[in-house]
Amino acid sequence: MAAKTTKITQHELESYLWGAAVTLRGLIDAGDYKQFIFPLLFLKRLSDVYDEEHAAALEVFGDEVLADLPENHRFAIPAGAQWRDIRNTATNVGTAILRAMRAIEAANPDTLNGVFGDGDWGNKDFLPDATLRDLVEHFSSRTLSVANLPEDELGQGYEYLIKKFADDSGHTAQEFYTNRTLVRLMTLMLRPAPGESVYDPTCGTGGMLISCAAEVKAQGQEWRSLKLYGQELNYGTSAIARMNLFLHGIEDGQIVHGDTLLAPAFTDDSGRLRRFDVVLANPPYSIKAWNRAVFAGDPYGRNLWGTPPQGRADYAFFQHIAASLDPQTGRAAILFPHGVLFRREEAAMRQKLIESDLLESVIGLGAGLFYNSPMEAVVVTLRTNKAPRQAGRVLFINAVNEVAREQAQSFLLERHQQRILSVYRAWVDEPGFARVAALDDIAANNFSLALPLYVKSAETTKTDAASVSEAVTAWRQASKAAEQAISDLLALLREEAQ
């Protein structure tokens, strides 16, 4: 199939990318598409850009050897690792692909080491030669040069494909994808600025980091001066995040594979946690498989408020983020399940959080914004250096109705984002929507942060009567807490019996 060398529209790009995934339908699980499609896309982009740079240098120097000099290329592509070499392979295609990827990683050790992930390319039972040849030919139908496809547009296509894979992956999508309209709201709330450091301790595919760069760029500011850092437990997903940054034109972001709670990747010269200006995060909620014993004696001093229960690591991530904030400029936005606001087993830690006066706001969101989950979400913001009018106070926003839903997907429209954002920035009461509460008021509620305690619905404000919806919400929250308490007790009894 002859390669096209014309400008690729966004619609054409999306069809092209999803067409690659369709090639794999019926052979592998939808959740596994990403570990093969993304590396091939990145390999094709690297090869096509190398050819584009070679042609430009050849036009200047008129010499093939000079055109291949490293200074004429962003990344080195060794002989035998070009896309055309893979395309000319008839048998053992997976082995050829893997060989090319490893050769490119080895040729670019400071930037691309391990970037292609750990896909099982050599398993012919999994991916036979015929399928891989079809996949290679499909990718060969377009030339992914910068001229045909600028970084912004390719980045948008990559994000489209991430979302499509999330749609196909069911509940596991939450592990690597966060609703992008919610990510944008969180970014706007924190206002990242040129030169600042931005960190995501559970970065998934890197969407929150990229959102910060995109927002700074949209403001007409120097976005390339942002310092982006992320850590991700899943090796394949961390590789996708690194590719995502590169395809968005971000070459100096640092994405590290590893367990943030067990071994945080970013430390200073003395071995203490590195501090960041901005932290955005969507931690995995209520995980049970984590090393609580190590965290209890955490060498990084992250157990500021105490050690969370084994069955819920939410406050471990919470404390890691708090400990990672710059003492003067630090601010964070974290997506959590509502349970962190009121669960009984975390009450002592929650009290210490509130008394620290780090807590800036609590924003309740509508159902479905946890990706592929009906659960309601909450965004909690922290700030190390509050404005005088914010000191000793917390802003509560009940934005459960500020959400749109279409074809089983929930998202925030621009008007939803702006309403939440305007109240967050104004820091004022709005009956039925927002309230600024003093720490004494929160203490009077036994340090519970449950939204119905602070923000009454508009109907309640008008009638001074108990709201049915609030009563139902409170009942559900109490029921969840009771169910978890019973579950924790049974688990404890089982452990003692063993």
Protein Blocks (a to p, Z undefined) as FASTA:
>chain_A
ZZdfbdcdfklmmmmmmmmmmmmgokacfklmmmmmmmmmmmmmmmmmmmmmmmmmmmmn
opaklmmpmklpfbdcdehiamklmmmpmghklmmmmmmmmmmmmmmmmlmgoklojadf
klmklmgfklmmmmmmmmmmpccbfklmcfklmmmmmmmmmmmmmmmnommlmmmpccfk
lmmmmmmmnopaehiacddfblonommmmmmmmmmmmnopafklpccddddfblklmmmm
mmmmmmnopakbccdeddfklmcfbdcfkopacddfbdcddddehiabdcfklmmmgckl
pamnoccdfklcklmmmmmmmmmpcfklgccdddddfklmmpmklmmmmmmmmmnomamb
dcdddehkaghiabdcddddddfbdcfklgopacdddfklmccdeehiacddfklmmmmm
mmmmnopacehkaccddfklmmmnoopabfklmmccfklmmnopacfklmmmmmmmmmmm
mmmmmmmmmmmmmmmmZZ
